[in-house]
Amino acid sequence: MNKESRIRILPESLANQIAAGEVVQRPASALKELVENSIDAGASRVEIDLESGGAARVQVVDDGHGMSEDDALLCLERHATSKISTDWDLGRVATLGFRGEALPSIAAVSKMTITTRRSGDSLGTEVRIEGGRLQRVTEMGASPGTRVEVRSLFFNVPARRKFLKRKETELARCLEVAHQAAMANPNVSFVLRHGKRTLLDLDASEGLMVRAAQLVGEAAASHLLKIPRASSENMTFSGWAGAPGLNRSTRDAQYLFVNGRPIRDRLFVHAAYAAYRSFLPVKRHPVFILFLDLPPEDVDVNVHPAKQEVRFRLASSVYDLVRESVAAVLGARPERVRRDFAHQETAQAASGESHSALVDSAEEAASPPPGAAAHALLGGGGYFGDYGATGDYGVSAEKRPLDAAQPASDAEAPASNPHASESFPSESPAPSPIERMLEPPHPSNPVVLSECRYLGQWEECFLLFASPQGLVLVDQHAAHERVLYNRFRDQFKDGHVDSQACLVPEEIRLRPEEALSIEEHREDLLRSGFELECAGPGEYRIRAVPALLADRDPAGAVRQIVEGLADLEQPVSFADLIDGIIARMSCKGAVRAARPMRPEEAAALVEELEKTPGRWTCPHGRPVMLVMSADPVRRRFLRS
């Protein structure tokens, strides 16, 4: 019998390299750890210098509290930290770093120099370490704070070094780290240089909105919607959500923070995307800056080696708070800004009772009955009010192109709109001059159609209005879709869904795990109008469906719900799972694009649209209305 042991203790040098691999995957990983140390040290200024995307050199200089010689040596030992001392502290971490493994892990795979001095000391300390081995300790003059220089990353681990990307890609990752840290700490100034080029130079700002404008650009920042502070279960949530028109092809410009810590949490991202579900086209991604604060004991920041993911004790509450807060600001009705229109009183005096037959049925595009009183389009609400002798319809808000896209994030996120039509283009070509003239209404200057002058229908598809912002084009199908979608969605969420029995029950066969999901959510299905009867192992008969689905493939609808229930890692609501079905119902029930519309019908549609929250887009992400300001037209007529 061979008694030789098969298990052995790894050599310290090899163990250190393995540990380093968990923390340091690329130059951006090292930069993140160093910047977090600077912020934890109370720095008011952080300067970053990079070479070759960080692979050749990463240097971080801060004006924080610095270290003594003993601490400068001790910080290079694994799991040496000033942040925690007991297991009680580990459950209530309030700093960015806490494990004490960043510096030794980086030092194990690089040539590192640490220069540091406390403000009260006359001299500082320089420590040189190469491949995890201490080379030299020198007492020397130094500025207060700490400078950490990391050269030749992975010089002693060639297998890992060869997997680094091009320097442009690694630089983009480093920029992302700097942007995240800068957004979370507006009171800290940041400078990032690559070689001799300064890529980031941010002065300390007085507020997050100022810092947001610095990072995403003033033009983009003007499209950010303020999320009022909301509280639930000892949690507070706030931030900014980009208007649906402010979307991008990548997940850049998405900032998520938990207790000031930049994270890429799947649940957090999923909740934000759920709020945008009916506002964005397929493969387009929103812009948002979101802050969640909660007691440290309610969040575990120790679940990921790089501290990029967290685990929430009350995951469902976090999900609901984020989704509902973002959805509320996207769905808010624009403020009715009263205009001083000439002769508006005359038009308002002739206003009649509204007619809304157009949107009373999802099954057909209804027409108003003969003799029905028309709404504002026929004289009320200012539609036919004159704008004055000058014909000046006002100047739209400034529309400047967004800044160049910031580095993309690795955050996992669901498709921005899972129920988007396949025929809708995922990536639009470069906009033509006329496309650049037509833009969604600016959030700070919304269009209120009931205060605009109706001009008529164009191409049997678009309703034209004259407004102070310019010429407004409303897609009649997209507008009606949004009205119906909100109505259907509210019915499902409130559980007030009319059910209709199937004349011939359809049968559907499910796998065992799918059948378990159906049984677990039987009450949700019943409240939503679905009645399923078990006919045997894995076999179900569909006895009833929501009345809105009666003529529309009940088995297909149930199958989609079952597939949605298969992924229960996210605490999504049942209403979220059938959201795509509701969107398709709305599309089929909405008035067609190529359908003539009488003024009375247009008035009815506008009346319902005015009462509909979130009328930015149809449920598939197509814009409901676009505005062309008068200035470009005046310039083309040489009247500017």
C-alpha positions in Angstrom: 0.0 0.0 0.0 1.4 3.3 -1.0 1.3 5.6 2.0 2.7 8.6 0.1 0.4 11.6 0.5 -1.4 12.8 -2.7 -2.2 16.2 -1.1 0.5 18.8 -0.7 0.8 22.4 0.4 1.5 24.7 -2.5 4.7 26.7 -2.5 4.1 30.3 -1.2 5.1 31.9 -4.6 2.6 29.7 -6.5 -0.2 30.3 -3.9 0.4 34.0 -4.2 0.1 33.9 -8.0 -3.2 32.0 -7.8 -4.5 34.5 -5.2 -3.4 37.3 -7.5 -5.3 35.8 -10.4 -8.6 36.1 -8.4 -8.0 39.8 -7.8 -5.9 41.0 -10.7 -7.2 39.9 -14.1 -6.0 42.9 -16.1 -4.6 46.4 -15.6 -8.0 47.7 -14.8 -8.3 45.3 -11.9 -5.1 46.6 -10.4 -6.2 50.2 -11.0 -9.6 49.6 -9.3 -7.9 48.3 -6.1 -5.5 51.2 -6.0 -8.1 53.8 -6.6 -10.3 52.3 -3.9 -7.4 52.4 -1.4 -6.9 56.1 -2.2 -10.6 56.9 -1.6 -10.6 54.9 1.6 -7.5 56.9 2.7 -9.6 60.1 2.5 -8.0 61.5 -0.7 -9.3 64.7 -2.2 -7.3 64.3 -5.4 -6.4 61.1 -7.3 -3.9 61.2 -10.3 -3.6 58.2 -12.5 -0.8 57.6 -15.1 -0.9 54.7 -17.5 1.4 53.3 -20.2 0.4 50.7 -22.9 -3.1 50.5 -21.5 -1.8 49.9 -18.0 0.2 46.7 -18.9 3.5 48.5 -18.8 2.7 51.0 -16.0 -0.1 51.9 -13.7 0.5 54.7 -11.2 -1.9 56.1 -8.7 -1.0 59.2 -6.6 -3.3 60.5 -3.9 -3.2 63.1 -1.1 -4.7 60.8 1.5 -3.5 60.2 5.1 -0.5 58.1 4.0 1.3 55.3 6.0 4.2 54.9 8.4 7.1 52.7 7.5 5.7 49.8 9.5 2.3 50.0 7.9 3.9 50.3 4.4 5.6 47.0 5.0 2.6 45.4 6.7 0.2 46.3 3.9 2.2 43.9 1.6 1.4 40.9 3.8 -1.7 38.9 2.7 -4.9 39.7 4.6 -3.3 42.6 6.5 -5.9 45.4 6.7 -7.0 48.4 8.9 -10.6 48.1 7.8 -11.9 45.1 9.9 -10.7 43.2 12.9 -13.6 40.8 13.9 -16.3 38.8 12.2 -18.8 41.4 13.4 -16.9 44.0 11.3 -17.0 41.7 8.2 -20.8 41.8 8.3 -20.9 45.6 8.4 -18.2 46.7 5.9 -18.5 50.4 5.2 -15.3 50.8 3.1 -14.4 49.9 -0.5 -11.5 47.7 0.5 -11.4 45.4 3.5 -9.7 42.1 2.7 -6.1 43.2 2.7 -5.2 41.2 -0.3 -5.1 43.8 -3.1 -1.5 45.1 -2.7 0.2 41.7 -2.0 -1.7 40.2 -5.0 -0.7 43.0 -7.3 2.9 42.9 -6.0 3.0 39.1 -6.6 2.7 39.6 -10.4 4.4 43.0 -11.0 7.3 45.3 -10.1 5.8 47.6 -7.5 7.0 50.7 -5.7 5.1 52.3 -2.8 6.1 55.8 -1.7 4.1 57.2 1.2 4.2 59.8 4.0 1.9 60.8 6.7 1.3 64.6 7.0 2.8 64.7 10.5 6.0 62.9 9.6 9.1 64.6 8.4 10.2 61.8 6.1 8.4 59.3 4.0 9.0 55.6 3.1 9.7 54.0 -0.3 9.2 50.2 -0.6 10.2 48.3 -3.7 8.9 44.8 -4.3 9.3 42.6 -7.3 7.3 39.4 -8.0 6.2 39.4 -4.4 9.8 39.6 -3.0 10.9 42.6 -1.0 13.8 44.4 -2.7 14.4 47.6 -0.7 13.1 49.9 2.0 14.3 53.5 1.9 13.6 56.5 4.1 13.2 59.5 1.9 11.4 62.8 1.4 7.9 62.5 -0.1 4.7 64.5 -0.4 1.9 63.7 2.0 -0.2 60.8 0.8 0.7 57.7 -1.2 2.1 56.9 -4.6 1.8 53.3 -5.9 3.6 52.5 -9.1 3.0 49.1 -10.8 5.3 48.2 -13.7 5.4 45.2 -16.0 2.2 43.6 -14.9 2.3 39.8 -15.2 6.0 39.9 -16.1 6.5 36.6 -14.2 3.2 35.0 -15.4 3.6 35.0 -19.2 0.6 32.7 -19.7 -1.6 35.4 -18.2 0.1 38.3 -19.9 -0.5 36.9 -23.4 -4.2 37.0 -22.7 -4.3 40.7 -22.3 -6.1 42.6 -25.1 -4.9 45.4 -27.3 -3.7 48.4 -25.4 -6.8 50.4 -26.6 -9.1 47.8 -25.1 -7.2 47.7 -21.8 -7.2 51.5 -21.7 -10.9 51.5 -22.2 -11.3 49.2 -19.1 -9.1 51.5 -17.1 -11.2 54.5 -18.1 -14.3 52.7 -17.1 -12.8 52.2 -13.6 -11.9 55.9 -13.3 -15.4 57.0 -14.5 -17.1 54.7 -11.9 -14.9 56.0 -9.1 -15.4 59.6 -10.2 -19.2 59.3 -10.4 -19.4 57.8 -6.9 -17.1 60.5 -5.4 -17.9 63.9 -6.8 -16.0 65.6 -4.0 -12.7 64.1 -5.3 -10.8 65.4 -8.3 -9.6 62.9 -10.8 -6.9 63.1 -13.4 -6.1 60.2 -15.8 -3.2 60.4 -18.3 -2.1 57.8 -20.8 1.4 58.5 -21.9 1.5 62.2 -22.5 -2.2 62.5 -23.2 -4.6 63.7 -20.5 -7.9 61.7 -21.0 -9.7 62.7 -17.8 -9.4 65.9 -15.8 -12.2 66.4 -13.3 -12.3 69.0 -10.7 -14.1 68.2 -7.4 -17.7 69.2 -7.9 -20.4 70.2 -5.5 -22.9 67.6 -6.5 -23.6 64.5 -8.4 -25.4 66.2 -11.3 -22.4 68.3 -12.0 -20.2 65.2 -12.0 -22.7 63.5 -14.3 -22.5 66.3 -16.8 -18.7 66.0 -16.6 -18.7 62.3 -17.4 -21.6 61.8 -19.9 -21.6 65.3 -21.4 -23.9 68.3 -20.8 -26.1 67.4 -23.8 -26.7 63.9 -22.5 -27.1 65.0 -18.9 -29.9 67.4 -19.9 -31.9 64.2 -20.8 -31.5 62.7 -17.4 -34.7 62.5 -15.3 -34.3 62.9 -11.6 -35.5 60.0 -9.5 -36.9 61.3 -6.2 -35.5 59.6 -3.1 -37.6 56.6 -2.2 -37.4 54.4 0.9 -38.3 50.9 1.7 -37.2 48.3 4.3 -34.4 50.7 5.7 -33.2 51.2 2.1 -33.1 54.5 0.2 -32.9 54.8 -3.6 -32.2 57.8 -5.8 -30.4 58.8 -9.0 -31.1 59.7 -12.6 -32.7 57.7 -15.4 -32.1 58.7 -19.0 -35.1 59.6 -21.0 -35.9 56.7 -23.5 -34.6 58.8 -26.4 -31.1 58.8 -24.7 -30.2 55.2 -25.5 -27.0 53.5 -26.8 -25.9 50.4 -28.6 -23.7 49.3 -25.7 -24.1 49.3 -21.9 -21.8 52.2 -21.4 -22.8 55.1 -19.3 -24.6 52.9 -16.7 -23.6 53.6 -13.2 -24.7 51.5 -10.3 -23.7 52.1 -6.7 -24.5 50.3 -3.4 -23.4 52.3 -0.4 -21.1 54.2 -2.6 -19.5 51.1 -4.1 -19.5 50.7 -7.9 -21.0 47.3 -8.7 -22.1 45.2 -11.6 -24.9 43.3 -9.9 -27.2 41.2 -12.1 -30.3 41.8 -9.9 -29.8 45.5 -9.8 -29.3 45.7 -13.5 -32.3 43.5 -14.2 -34.5 45.7 -12.1 -33.4 48.8 -14.0 -33.9 47.1 -17.4 -37.4 45.9 -16.3 -38.4 49.5 -15.9 -37.2 50.3 -19.4 -38.8 47.2 -20.9 -41.5 49.0 -22.9 -39.5 52.0 -23.8 -36.5 50.9 -25.8 -36.0 49.2 -29.2 -34.3 45.8 -29.3 -30.5 45.8 -28.6 -30.6 49.4 -27.3 -29.5 50.1 -23.8 -30.5 52.9 -21.4 -28.3 55.4 -19.6 -28.8 55.6 -15.8 -27.0 56.6 -12.6 -28.5 54.8 -9.7 -27.6 54.9 -6.0 -28.9 52.4 -3.4 -28.1 52.9 0.3 -28.9 50.3 3.0 -27.5 49.1 6.3 -24.2 47.4 5.7 -25.5 44.2 7.5 -28.2 43.9 4.8 -25.7 43.5 1.9 -22.9 41.0 1.5 -20.0 42.6 -0.3 -17.7 39.6 0.2 -19.1 37.3 -2.5 -16.8 38.2 -5.3 -12.9 38.3 -5.3 -12.9 41.7 -7.0 -15.9 43.0 -4.9 -17.8 43.8 -8.1 -20.9 41.8 -7.1 -23.0 41.8 -3.9 -25.7 39.8 -2.4 -28.8 41.4 -0.8 -30.6 40.0 2.2 -33.9 41.4 1.0 -33.4 40.8 -2.8 -37.1 41.1 -3.7 -37.4 44.4 -1.9 -34.4 45.8 -3.6 -35.7 44.6 -7.0 -39.1 46.2 -6.5 -37.7 49.5 -5.1 -35.4 49.9 -8.1 -37.8 48.9 -10.7 -40.8 50.8 -9.4 -38.8 54.0 -8.8 -37.3 54.0 -12.3 -40.6 53.1 -13.9 -42.3 55.9 -12.0 -40.1 58.6 -13.4 -40.3 57.2 -16.9 -44.0 57.0 -16.7 -44.6 60.4 -15.1 -46.9 62.7 -17.1 -45.1 65.8 -18.4 -46.1 69.0 -16.6 -48.6 71.0 -18.4 -46.8 74.2 -19.1 -49.4 76.9 -19.9 -48.7 78.9 -23.0 -49.8 82.4 -23.6 -51.5 81.8 -27.0 -53.3 84.6 -28.7 -57.0 84.0 -29.1 -56.8 80.8 -27.1 -59.9 81.9 -25.1 -62.0 81.9 -28.2 -61.0 78.3 -29.0 -61.5 77.1 -25.5 -65.0 78.5 -25.4 -66.1 76.1 -28.1 -64.8 73.0 -26.4 -67.1 70.0 -26.3 -67.4 66.8 -24.5 -64.7 64.3 -25.4 -65.1 61.2 -27.3 -62.8 58.3 -26.7 -64.4 55.4 -28.7 -61.2 54.9 -30.6 -59.4 53.4 -27.6 -62.4 51.6 -26.0 -61.7 48.3 -27.8 -58.5 46.4 -28.3 -60.1 44.2 -30.9 -60.8 46.8 -33.6 -60.0 50.4 -34.6 -63.3 51.9 -33.5 -64.8 55.0 -35.2 -66.8 57.6 -33.4 -70.6 57.3 -33.9 -72.2 59.9 -36.2 -72.8 63.2 -34.5 -70.4 62.5 -31.6 -69.1 65.7 -30.0 -65.5 66.2 -31.0 -62.8 67.2 -28.5 -60.2 69.9 -28.7 -59.3 69.2 -32.3 -62.6 70.7 -33.3 -62.3 73.8 -31.3 -61.2 73.2 -27.7 -58.0 72.9 -25.8 -56.1 75.3 -27.9 -55.7 73.2 -31.0 -57.0 75.9 -33.3 -55.6 78.8 -31.3 -53.5 81.2 -33.2 -49.8 81.7 -32.3 -49.8 85.3 -33.2 -49.0 87.3 -36.3 -45.3 86.5 -36.2 -45.9 82.8 -36.7 -43.1 82.1 -34.2 -43.6 78.6 -32.8 -40.8 78.9 -30.4 -37.3 77.4 -30.4 -36.7 73.9 -29.3 -34.2 73.0 -26.6 -30.6 72.7 -27.7 -29.8 69.3 -29.2 -26.2 68.5 -29.3 -24.8 65.1 -30.2 -23.8 62.9 -27.3 -20.2 62.7 -26.3 -18.2 59.8 -27.6 -19.3 56.6 -26.0 -17.5 55.7 -22.8 -15.9 52.3 -22.3 -18.5 49.5 -22.2 -19.4 47.8 -19.0 -19.3 44.0 -18.5 -22.5 44.2 -16.5 -24.8 41.3 -17.3 -28.2 42.6 -18.4 -31.2 41.1 -20.0 -32.1 42.2 -23.6 -33.3 45.8 -23.4 -36.6 44.8 -24.9 -37.4 41.1 -25.1 -40.7 41.6 -26.8 -39.5 44.0 -29.5 -40.6 43.2 -33.0 -38.0 41.3 -35.0 -38.6 43.5 -38.0 -37.5 46.6 -36.1 -33.8 47.4 -37.0 -31.4 46.7 -34.1 -28.9 49.2 -35.3 -29.8 52.3 -37.2 -27.5 53.6 -39.9 -25.9 57.0 -39.5 -28.7 59.6 -39.3 -29.3 61.8 -42.3 -29.6 65.6 -42.0 -33.4 65.3 -41.9 -33.2 62.6 -39.2 -31.1 64.8 -37.1 -33.7 67.5 -37.4 -36.4 65.1 -36.0 -35.9 64.3 -32.4 -38.0 63.3 -29.4 -39.3 66.1 -27.3 -36.7 67.2 -24.8 -37.5 66.2 -21.2 -37.1 69.7 -19.9 -39.5 71.0 -22.6 -42.2 68.4 -23.1 -44.9 68.6 -25.8 -48.5 68.8 -24.5 -50.6 67.9 -27.4 -53.8 69.3 -25.9 -52.1 72.7 -26.1 -51.0 72.3 -29.7 -52.7 73.2 -33.0 -53.8 70.1 -35.0 -52.8 70.4 -38.7 -54.0 67.1 -40.0 -52.9 63.6 -41.0 -50.0 63.0 -43.3 -49.3 59.8 -45.2 -52.3 58.2 -43.4 -49.9 57.4 -40.6 -48.7 60.6 -38.9 -50.7 63.3 -37.1 -49.2 66.7 -37.4 -49.3 69.4 -34.7 -48.0 73.0 -34.5 -46.4 73.5 -31.1 -44.1 76.1 -29.4 -41.3 73.5 -29.8 -41.9 73.2 -33.5 -43.7 70.8 -35.9 -44.7 67.7 -34.0 -45.3 64.4 -35.8 -47.2 61.7 -33.9 -47.2 58.1 -35.1 -50.9 57.1 -34.7 -50.2 53.4 -34.4 -47.4 53.8 -31.8 -49.5 56.2 -29.8 -52.5 53.9 -29.8 -50.2 51.0 -28.9 -48.9 52.8 -25.9 -52.4 53.6 -24.7 -53.6 50.0 -25.0 -50.4 48.6 -23.6 -50.7 50.6 -20.4 -54.4 49.7 -20.1 -53.8 46.0 -20.5 -50.8 46.0 -18.2 -52.7 47.8 -15.5 -55.5 45.2 -15.7 -53.0 42.3 -15.3 -51.2 44.0 -12.5 -54.4 44.8 -10.6 -55.8 41.3 -11.2 -58.9 42.7 -12.8 -58.7 40.6 -15.9 -61.8 39.3 -17.6 -61.5 35.6 -18.3 -63.1 33.8 -21.2 -63.7 30.0 -21.4 -62.2 28.2 -24.3 -64.9 26.5 -26.5 -62.5 23.6 -27.2 -59.8 23.4 -24.5 -56.3 23.2 -25.9 -53.8 20.8 -24.4 -50.2 21.5 -23.7 -47.5 19.1 -22.5 -44.8 20.3 -20.1 -41.6 18.9 -18.7 -41.6 18.0 -15.0 -39.8 21.1 -13.9 -42.2 23.3 -16.0 -45.2 21.6 -14.4 -43.8 22.4 -11.0 -43.6 26.0 -11.9 -47.2 26.0 -13.1 -48.4 24.5 -9.9 -46.4 27.0 -7.8 -47.9 29.9 -9.7 -51.4 28.6 -10.1 -52.9 31.4 -8.1 -51.1 34.0 -10.2 -52.3 32.4 -13.3 -55.9 32.3 -12.1 -55.8 36.0 -11.1 -54.5 36.8 -14.5 -57.3 35.0 -16.3 -55.6 31.7 -17.1 -57.3 28.5 -15.9 -55.3 25.3 -16.4 -56.5 21.8 -15.6 -54.1 19.0 -14.9 -54.9 16.0 -17.3 -52.0 13.8 -16.3 -48.3 13.9 -15.6 -47.0 17.0 -17.4 -50.3 17.4 -19.4 -52.6 20.4 -19.0 -55.8 21.5 -20.6 -56.3 25.3 -21.1 -59.9 25.8 -19.9 -59.9 29.7 -19.9 -57.7 32.5 -20.9 -57.9 36.3 -20.5 -60.6 37.7 -22.8 -58.0 39.8 -24.5 -56.2 36.6 -25.6 -59.3 34.6 -26.6 -58.6 34.8 -30.4 -54.8 34.8 -30.1 -53.0 31.4 -29.6 -53.7 30.6 -25.9 -51.3 27.7 -26.0 -48.5 29.9 -27.2 -49.2 32.5 -24.5 -49.1 29.8 -21.8 -45.8 28.4 -23.3 -44.2 31.8 -23.1 -45.2 32.2 -19.5 -43.8 28.8 -18.7 -40.5 29.6 -20.3 -40.4 32.9 -18.3 -41.1 31.0 -15.1 -38.1 28.7 -15.8 -35.7 31.5 -14.7 -36.6 32.3 -11.2 -33.2 33.6 -10.1 -34.6 37.1 -10.4 -37.5 38.1 -8.2 -39.6 39.3 -11.1 -43.3 39.6 -10.7 -45.8 37.6 -12.7 -46.9 40.7 -14.5 -43.4 41.2 -15.8 -43.4 37.6 -17.3 -46.5 38.3 -19.4 -45.3 41.8 -20.4 -44.3 40.6 -23.9 -47.7 39.1 -24.5 -49.4 42.3 -23.5 -47.2 44.2 -25.9 -48.2 42.0 -28.8 -51.8 42.3 -27.9 -51.5 46.1 -27.9 -49.8 46.0 -31.3 -52.6 43.8 -32.9 -55.4 45.9 -31.3 -54.0 49.3 -32.2 -55.2 51.4 -35.1 -53.2 50.6 -38.2 -50.5 52.9 -39.6 -52.0 53.2 -43.1 -55.5 54.1 -42.0 -57.2 57.5 -42.6 -58.2 59.1 -39.3 -60.9 61.8 -39.0 -60.2 64.8 -36.7 -62.7 63.4 -34.2 -60.7 60.1 -34.0 -57.5 61.9 -33.7 -58.9 64.0 -30.9 -60.0 60.9 -29.1 -56.6 59.3 -29.4 -54.9 62.5 -28.2 -57.2 62.7 -25.2 -56.4 59.1 -24.2 -52.7 59.6 -24.9 -52.6 62.7 -22.6 -53.9 60.5 -19.8 -51.3 57.7 -20.4 -48.1 57.7 -18.4 -44.8 57.1 -20.1 -45.8 58.2 -23.6 -42.2 58.3 -24.9 -42.5 55.3 -27.1 -44.7 52.4 -28.1 -44.1 49.1 -26.2 -41.5 48.1 -28.8 -39.4 51.2 -28.4 -40.6 53.1 -31.5 -41.0 56.8 -30.7 -44.6 58.1 -30.3 -43.7 61.6 -31.4 -40.9 63.6 -32.9 -40.3 67.3 -33.1 -38.8 69.4 -35.9 -37.9 72.8 -34.6 -38.4 75.9 -36.8 -34.8 77.0 -36.8 -33.5 74.5 -39.4 -36.5 75.3 -41.7 -35.8 79.0 -41.4 -32.2 78.5 -42.2 -33.1 76.4 -45.3 -35.3 79.3 -46.4 -32.5 81.8 -45.7 -34.6 83.4 -43.0 -32.4 82.7 -40.0 
